[in-house]
Amino acid sequence: MYAQMVTSEATQDDPDKLAAFQARIDAGDKIEPKDWMPEGYRKTLIRQIGQHAHSEIVGQLPEGNWITRAPTLERKAILLAKVQDEAGHGLYLYGAAETLGVSRDELTEMLLDGRMKYSSIFNYPTLTWADMGAVGWLVDGAAIMNQVPLQRTSYGPYSRAMIRICKEESFHQRQGYHIMMKMAQGTPAQKKMAQDALNRFWYPSLMMFGPSDTDSVHSAQSMKWKIKMNTNDELRQKFVDQTVPQAQYLGLSVPDETLRWNDEKGGYDFAEPDWSEFYDVIKGNGPCNTERLAARNKAWDDGAWVREGLMAHAEKKRAARMAAE
Amino acid sequence: MTDRAALFEYLLRLGDSTLILGHRVSEWCGHAPALEEDIALANTALDLIGQTQMWLGLAGEVEGAGRSADDLAMLRDVWEFRNLLLVEQPNGDYGKTILRQCLFDAFHFELLTELTHARDDRIAGIAAKALKEVTYHLDRSSETVIGLGDGTEESNARLQAALDLLWPYVGEMFAADAVDAAMHKSGIAPDLAVLRSRFDTRIDAILTEATLTKPDSAYAQSGGKTGFRHSEHLGHMLTQMQWLQRAYPGATW
């Protein structure tokens, strides 16, 4: 899940219009950019889609950290393709957000000055090659849990972006698991590396779904609007149930001594992550928050002359065309 | 030099240049000036690494010593690399990166066009596949060089500085030696002098449109494609690129 703790906006629109809008959503209609929508719906979506887009962009960094050290040409190519997909996802999502009346540059500036967030997971470092496996397997796995239902979200452009994204994400997860498999079946050092990566990424992955929101008013509103399709706890449970057998297949241990299969609920009982750590990361105190934001700010600032140069050239060409006509 | 030895050397030149440039371009990942550039750079790097797999794969086959493309990429030292000096130059600012790309693409495009007629089906096949990708690389890098050269005062100055810095690495691409001569003689490689004139025509047109001035020095650095003397930059790149294979010998990934 690349959007965490998205606060839904209160809305003060005409009750009749609101009721008609809700009826459309309940009937499974897709809301399109030119349709009437409550201000709160629009603002919540901007925040959620924007946060998701930012996560794709910042998410290039922990993986980019290993592209230059990928162990084989094939692994390097696969990782490049994956990171390229992520930049592409950012592009679709910014495009979807733009249909709600906010520009990509405005969203980018809000990311860079800290007004908007990105997923907490990308504030953790990638230390070994096994982390490329863990990121694909766990982080993309958790993202898919959230994104598959979002293909049915009520906002048309967001739903269509999700459909494209989901196709690529499942490939990402498979390649991550494949890296883990190679390492788990590899030398003792590789196996140790794989276990170490799982140890470090397990709880941060569970945090991706956000804290329990069963009683959250904001989540209830978002679910009513079909911007959010499941509660955080439902998705987290689903993720754990799917992932534990995969870890067992790899011969790796999930770093949770309380983990038990619960016959009654038909799922695993598991330990909650340390939510105080989560709030610290969200506040900017995670292991890599400073570096990640600094890297994005540097890319943006260093790139200013490039963007300005290309714009100036386009403007000259446009003026020349106008003069010729 | 036997024909096989010359062919092996020649394939290393092709594969090492795409490998080293692909690696350099991939260093940009997540740090480009705009999202579209990030995507395009990753795409270019990906194409170049794919071409590397084909060229070095064939090189290993021709050598017949059981070395795979990965062995060649990950387990040779600086003096065994045969890439052009141009492609190992550090990225610098985006102007330097895109100008380096444009100079290489203009050469690469002409070379691959000729290699599609090579009297060796394997080489002609790889060249045909790579040419499709490189046609796009050249379109994009030349358009960007033109855009930035003819952009603002600052973007023009940065591109001119990059051109002045990189121009001495152009000559090596066209300097024929015994390997090139042997490959030309056996109907594989083109005459580099012919390539140079096509390259000049194209680059002159790009630079004119970009309002950039071609340096009048004809001085050319050399030593990359022969492996005689690489720059200091290559070794640092290899320490990063080859780290895992060197640190965990024999592991499969």
Interface residues (C-beta under 8 A of the other chain):
Chain A: I57 Q60 L61 E63 G64 I67 T68 R69 A70 P71 T72 L73 E74 R75 K76 A77 L80 A81 V83 Q84 A87 G88 G90 L91 Y94 R104 W129 I179 K182 M183 G186 T187 A189 Q190 A295 K298 A299 W300 D302 G303 A304 W305 V306 R307 E308 G309 L310 M311 A312 H313 A314 K316
Chain B: L19 H23 S26 E27 C29 G30 H31 A32 P33 A34 L35 E36 E37 D38 I39 A42 N43 A45 L46 I49 G50 T52 Q53 L56 A69 D70 A73 M74 D93 Y94 G95 T144 I146 G147 L148 D150 G151 T152 E154 S155 N156 R158 Q240 M241 W243 L244 Q245 Y248 G250 A251 T252 W253
